[in-house]
Amino acid sequence: MVILLRRIVVTSKDLGTDVEQATYQTLHLASRAAKHLRGGIAAGDATRAGRHLRALLGCETLALVDAAGDVTVDGDDAVRAVAGRLAGEARASGRPQMQRRARIGGRETDAVAAPIVAGGVSSGAIVAFAPRVRAGLVRATGEVADWVAAQVELGELDASRAALAEAEVRALRAQISPHFIYNSLNAIASFINTDPAKARELVLEFADFTRYSFRRHGDFTTVAEELRSIDSYLKLERARFGDRLKVTLQIAPEVLSTVVPFLSIQPLVENAVRHGLEGKEGGGRITIEASDQGAFAEISVEDDGVGIDPVVLERALAGGAPGEHVGLRNVDARLRQVYGEEHGLVVETNVGAGTLVRMRVPKSQPGRAAASAGSDRVGATADRRRAPEGRMEA
């Protein structure tokens, strides 16, 4: 017991003065409440948020009322009717509303309600109950309501970003053109009579590639998973190009488990085939490298094809014509969104000089590894072959 008391005293001293302790407690309660408000008052965990907001305001009972009028109470549930009425008045007026000496559950109490206005739209109200509501509680309730509104707005921004990311992935999926599908199936058909085993292998590759590309969940994957999809894609393209398409892979095993945005490497390879080599007489070579750069993994895709006019490329990355290098543009935008502006694609190209595209991602990404671990596996692909390691030429 003596040791326990001594630890409590030491911990208290470590927090500093009374003002520092109060500041810490306020910030701690706010951070605990924030994570329960990002989904909105209705969709979020209002019960848990209310518990922390009640402690933050130091009131007897606190009620959160959403835009639909549903009331969540932390404390005396008898306040529910009064809370709903006051919240409605606060939302209608856009200003805090007071209730003096309301009789609730056999006792008298005061209440103050403040509207929660997020993005110019009323999202609900917060109602604090106390034996006596003084000016300090009125101001504090208004400030907390504004803070809750800010959390709701941040949650809406997160939702908008997620919707944008999903739209960009859909655009990349749409990039898998009917032309590619037609060519792949045509190549498969050409082997049915002459080389049935080859035709069967290509059918499996086509199934693997489409299954991975059109999976329905998981914003992130690993370098290894992306390379498996690329392997299937290139086998289908080599069935069409034959010896005109040569591929070199230089992959450091250390980066295979690195988490990357879903469909972030494969579109770079597809861009190299479609815009680099398809228009070059005699075909050419694609080189895919993934190297360990300490805290980062650097991945590059290079082709010795026809190249891109830098003016056209700049216009495409800036959001030019929808059909111009949509794969590069969407990958660049997602990398910047996920990792920051400094992590966009680096492209070196010119007409007749081929194209080199590089991306650099952090190897350690807390919170994303779990997302990638739950991603779809590529069917029987993992059973039939491993991701490329070391150097391979084809």
TACORCOR-V414566 format. One record per residue. N is the residue number from 1. RES is the residue in three letters. SS is DSSP state (2 for helix, 1 for strand, 0 for the rest). Layout:
# TACORCOR-V414566
{{N,RES,SS} {N,RES,SS}}
This chain:
# TACORCOR-V414566
{{1,MET,0} {2,VAL,2} {3,ILE,2} {4,LEU,2} {5,LEU,2} {6,ARG,2} {7,ARG,2} {8,ILE,2} {9,VAL,2} {10,VAL,2} {11,THR,2} {12,SER,2} {13,LYS,2} {14,ASP,2} {15,LEU,0} {16,GLY,0} {17,THR,0} {18,ASP,2} {19,VAL,2} {20,GLU,2} {21,GLN,2} {22,ALA,2} {23,THR,2} {24,TYR,2} {25,GLN,2} {26,THR,2} {27,LEU,2} {28,HIS,2} {29,LEU,2} {30,ALA,2} {31,SER,2} {32,ARG,2} {33,ALA,2} {34,ALA,2} {35,LYS,0} {36,HIS,0} {37,LEU,0} {38,ARG,0} {39,GLY,0} {40,GLY,0} {41,ILE,0} {42,ALA,0} {43,ALA,0} {44,GLY,0} {45,ASP,0} {46,ALA,2} {47,THR,2} {48,ARG,2} {49,ALA,2} {50,GLY,2} {51,ARG,2} {52,HIS,2} {53,LEU,2} {54,ARG,2} {55,ALA,2} {56,LEU,2} {57,LEU,2} {58,GLY,0} {59,CYS,0} {60,GLU,0} {61,THR,1} {62,LEU,1} {63,ALA,1} {64,LEU,1} {65,VAL,1} {66,ASP,1} {67,ALA,0} {68,ALA,0} {69,GLY,0} {70,ASP,0} {71,VAL,1} {72,THR,1} {73,VAL,1} {74,ASP,1} {75,GLY,0} {76,ASP,0} {77,ASP,2} {78,ALA,2} {79,VAL,2} {80,ARG,2} {81,ALA,2} {82,VAL,2} {83,ALA,2} {84,GLY,2} {85,ARG,2} {86,LEU,2} {87,ALA,2} {88,GLY,2} {89,GLU,2} {90,ALA,2} {91,ARG,2} {92,ALA,2} {93,SER,2} {94,GLY,0} {95,ARG,0} {96,PRO,0} {97,GLN,1} {98,MET,1} {99,GLN,1} {100,ARG,1} {101,ARG,1} {102,ALA,1} {103,ARG,1} {104,ILE,1} {105,GLY,0} {106,GLY,0} {107,ARG,1} {108,GLU,1} {109,THR,1} {110,ASP,1} {111,ALA,1} {112,VAL,1} {113,ALA,1} {114,ALA,1} {115,PRO,1} {116,ILE,1} {117,VAL,1} {118,ALA,1} {119,GLY,0} {120,GLY,0} {121,VAL,1} {122,SER,1} {123,SER,1} {124,GLY,1} {125,ALA,1} {126,ILE,1} {127,VAL,1} {128,ALA,1} {129,PHE,1} {130,ALA,1} {131,PRO,0} {132,ARG,0} {133,VAL,0} {134,ARG,0} {135,ALA,2} {136,GLY,2} {137,LEU,2} {138,VAL,2} {139,ARG,2} {140,ALA,2} {141,THR,2} {142,GLY,2} {143,GLU,2} {144,VAL,2} {145,ALA,2} {146,ASP,2} {147,TRP,2} {148,VAL,2} {149,ALA,2} {150,ALA,2} {151,GLN,2} {152,VAL,2} {153,GLU,2} {154,LEU,2} {155,GLY,2} {156,GLU,2} {157,LEU,2} {158,ASP,2} {159,ALA,2} {160,SER,2} {161,ARG,2} {162,ALA,2} {163,ALA,2} {164,LEU,2} {165,ALA,2} {166,GLU,2} {167,ALA,2} {168,GLU,2} {169,VAL,2} {170,ARG,2} {171,ALA,2} {172,LEU,2} {173,ARG,2} {174,ALA,2} {175,GLN,2} {176,ILE,0} {177,SER,0} {178,PRO,2} {179,HIS,2} {180,PHE,2} {181,ILE,2} {182,TYR,2} {183,ASN,2} {184,SER,2} {185,LEU,2} {186,ASN,2} {187,ALA,2} {188,ILE,2} {189,ALA,2} {190,SER,2} {191,PHE,2} {192,ILE,0} {193,ASN,0} {194,THR,0} {195,ASP,0} {196,PRO,2} {197,ALA,2} {198,LYS,2} {199,ALA,2} {200,ARG,2} {201,GLU,2} {202,LEU,2} {203,VAL,2} {204,LEU,2} {205,GLU,2} {206,PHE,2} {207,ALA,2} {208,ASP,2} {209,PHE,2} {210,THR,2} {211,ARG,2} {212,TYR,2} {213,SER,2} {214,PHE,0} {215,ARG,0} {216,ARG,0} {217,HIS,0} {218,GLY,0} {219,ASP,0} {220,PHE,1} {221,THR,1} {222,THR,1} {223,VAL,2} {224,ALA,2} {225,GLU,2} {226,GLU,2} {227,LEU,2} {228,ARG,2} {229,SER,2} {230,ILE,2} {231,ASP,2} {232,SER,2} {233,TYR,2} {234,LEU,2} {235,LYS,2} {236,LEU,2} {237,GLU,2} {238,ARG,2} {239,ALA,2} {240,ARG,2} {241,PHE,2} {242,GLY,2} {243,ASP,2} {244,ARG,2} {245,LEU,1} {246,LYS,1} {247,VAL,1} {248,THR,1} {249,LEU,1} {250,GLN,1} {251,ILE,1} {252,ALA,0} {253,PRO,2} {254,GLU,2} {255,VAL,2} {256,LEU,0} {257,SER,0} {258,THR,0} {259,VAL,1} {260,VAL,1} {261,PRO,1} {262,PHE,0} {263,LEU,0} {264,SER,0} {265,ILE,0} {266,GLN,2} {267,PRO,2} {268,LEU,2} {269,VAL,2} {270,GLU,2} {271,ASN,2} {272,ALA,2} {273,VAL,2} {274,ARG,2} {275,HIS,2} {276,GLY,2} {277,LEU,2} {278,GLU,0} {279,GLY,0} {280,LYS,0} {281,GLU,0} {282,GLY,0} {283,GLY,0} {284,GLY,1} {285,ARG,1} {286,ILE,1} {287,THR,1} {288,ILE,1} {289,GLU,1} {290,ALA,1} {291,SER,1} {292,ASP,1} {293,GLN,1} {294,GLY,0} {295,ALA,0} {296,PHE,1} {297,ALA,1} {298,GLU,1} {299,ILE,1} {300,SER,1} {301,VAL,1} {302,GLU,1} {303,ASP,1} {304,ASP,0} {305,GLY,0} {306,VAL,0} {307,GLY,0} {308,ILE,0} {309,ASP,0} {310,PRO,2} {311,VAL,2} {312,VAL,2} {313,LEU,2} {314,GLU,2} {315,ARG,2} {316,ALA,2} {317,LEU,2} {318,ALA,0} {319,GLY,0} {320,GLY,0} {321,ALA,0} {322,PRO,0} {323,GLY,0} {324,GLU,0} {325,HIS,0} {326,VAL,2} {327,GLY,2} {328,LEU,2} {329,ARG,2} {330,ASN,2} {331,VAL,2} {332,ASP,2} {333,ALA,2} {334,ARG,2} {335,LEU,2} {336,ARG,2} {337,GLN,2} {338,VAL,2} {339,TYR,2} {340,GLY,0} {341,GLU,2} {342,GLU,2} {343,HIS,2} {344,GLY,0} {345,LEU,0} {346,VAL,1} {347,VAL,1} {348,GLU,1} {349,THR,1} {350,ASN,0} {351,VAL,0} {352,GLY,0} {353,ALA,0} {354,GLY,0} {355,THR,1} {356,LEU,1} {357,VAL,1} {358,ARG,1} {359,MET,1} {360,ARG,1} {361,VAL,1} {362,PRO,1} {363,LYS,0} {364,SER,0} {365,GLN,0} {366,PRO,0} {367,GLY,0} {368,ARG,0} {369,ALA,2} {370,ALA,2} {371,ALA,2} {372,SER,2} {373,ALA,2} {374,GLY,0} {375,SER,0} {376,ASP,0} {377,ARG,0} {378,VAL,0} {379,GLY,0} {380,ALA,0} {381,THR,2} {382,ALA,2} {383,ASP,2} {384,ARG,2} {385,ARG,0} {386,ARG,0} {387,ALA,0} {388,PRO,0} {389,GLU,0} {390,GLY,1} {391,ARG,1} {392,MET,1} {393,GLU,1} {394,ALA,0}}
